[in-house]
């Protein structure tokens, strides 16, 4: 399965979002995804399997629990593909950063003008 086919599924994207900050037990993932998407434990397990086999998630056993976490391998493949297109937006983002810095500098160096009048 191509990396973008894996990420095309909203359930798998959500699982990755859940796993991003911390490792989670499979039961925790099943509970969260089941409540959010209304799918069964078997369906969530199938999504976890796809994520594992495609390099987006890793699993390790701890006693009777299976703990899942994000595997950077799949994300690196996405980053490599997107990297071919960075030349389209990086110069624009660099120019934007320059303009923001220029505006901050101008505001910082501008004289302070006191305004008269009453406040409501």
C-alpha positions as CSV (number, residue, x, y, z in Angstrom):
1,X,0.0,0.0,0.0
2,X,1.4,3.4,-1.0
3,X,2.0,5.8,2.0
4,X,-0.7,8.2,0.7
5,X,-3.3,5.4,0.5
6,X,-2.5,4.6,4.1
7,X,-3.0,8.3,5.1
8,X,-6.1,8.7,3.0
9,X,-8.2,6.9,5.6
10,X,-9.5,9.2,8.3
11,X,-9.4,6.5,10.9
12,X,-5.7,5.8,10.3
13,X,-4.9,9.5,10.4
14,X,-6.7,9.8,13.7
15,X,-4.9,6.8,15.1
16,X,-1.6,8.5,14.2
17,X,-2.7,11.7,15.8
18,X,-3.5,9.8,19.0
19,X,-0.2,8.0,19.0
20,X,1.8,11.1,18.2
21,X,2.3,12.5,21.7
22,X,2.5,9.2,23.5
23,X,2.6,5.4,23.3
24,X,-0.9,3.8,23.8
25,X,-2.1,0.4,24.6
26,X,-4.2,-1.2,21.8
27,X,-7.2,-1.2,24.1
28,X,-6.9,2.5,24.6
29,X,-6.7,3.0,20.8
30,X,-9.8,0.7,20.3
31,X,-11.7,2.6,23.0
32,X,-10.9,6.1,21.6
33,X,-11.4,5.2,17.9
34,X,-14.5,3.1,18.6
35,X,-16.2,6.0,20.4
36,X,-15.2,8.5,17.7
37,X,-15.9,6.5,14.6
38,X,-18.3,3.8,15.9
39,X,-16.2,0.9,14.6
40,X,-15.5,-2.5,16.2
41,X,-12.3,-3.7,17.9
42,X,-11.6,-5.9,14.9
43,X,-11.8,-3.0,12.5
44,X,-9.5,-0.9,14.7
45,X,-7.1,-3.8,14.9
46,X,-7.1,-4.0,11.1
47,X,-6.2,-0.3,10.9
48,X,-3.4,-0.8,13.4
49,X,-2.1,-3.7,11.3
50,X,-2.0,-1.6,8.1
51,X,-0.2,1.2,10.0
52,X,2.4,-1.3,11.3
53,X,2.9,-3.0,8.0
54,X,3.3,0.3,6.1
55,X,5.9,1.7,8.6
56,X,3.7,4.2,10.3
57,X,3.4,2.5,13.7
58,X,5.4,0.1,15.9
59,X,4.2,-2.3,18.5
60,X,5.9,-3.8,21.5
61,X,4.6,-6.3,24.0
62,X,4.5,-5.5,27.7
63,X,3.1,-8.4,29.6
64,X,-0.4,-9.0,28.1
65,X,-0.6,-5.5,26.6
66,X,0.4,-4.3,23.1
67,X,1.8,-0.8,23.1
68,X,1.7,1.2,19.9
69,X,3.7,4.3,19.0
70,X,4.4,6.2,15.8
71,X,7.2,4.9,13.6
72,X,9.0,7.7,11.8
73,X,9.8,5.5,8.8
74,X,6.4,6.1,7.1
75,X,6.5,9.8,7.9
76,X,10.0,10.0,6.4
77,X,8.6,8.6,3.2
78,X,5.9,11.2,3.1
79,X,8.5,13.9,3.9
80,X,10.7,12.7,1.1
81,X,7.9,12.8,-1.4
82,X,6.8,16.3,-0.3
83,X,10.4,17.4,-0.3
84,X,10.4,17.4,-4.1
85,X,7.9,20.3,-4.0
86,X,9.4,22.4,-1.2
87,X,11.0,24.7,-3.8
88,X,7.5,26.0,-4.7
89,X,6.8,27.4,-1.2
90,X,10.0,27.8,0.6
91,X,11.1,31.1,-1.2
92,X,7.6,32.5,-0.5
93,X,7.8,31.6,3.2
94,X,11.3,33.1,3.4
95,X,10.0,36.3,1.9
96,X,7.1,36.3,4.3
97,X,9.5,35.9,7.3
98,X,11.5,38.8,6.0
99,X,8.5,41.0,5.7
100,X,7.3,40.1,9.2
101,X,10.7,40.9,10.6
102,X,10.8,44.2,8.7
103,X,7.3,45.1,10.1
104,X,8.4,44.3,13.7
105,X,11.5,46.3,13.3
106,X,9.6,49.3,11.9
107,X,7.0,49.1,14.7
108,X,9.8,48.9,17.3
109,X,11.6,51.9,15.9
110,X,8.5,54.0,15.3
111,X,7.9,57.0,17.6
112,X,5.2,56.5,20.2
113,X,2.3,58.8,19.6
114,X,0.0,59.5,22.5
115,X,-3.6,59.8,21.6
116,X,-5.9,62.1,23.3
117,X,-9.5,61.6,24.1
118,X,-11.7,59.6,26.5
119,X,-11.9,55.9,26.7
120,X,-15.3,54.3,26.6
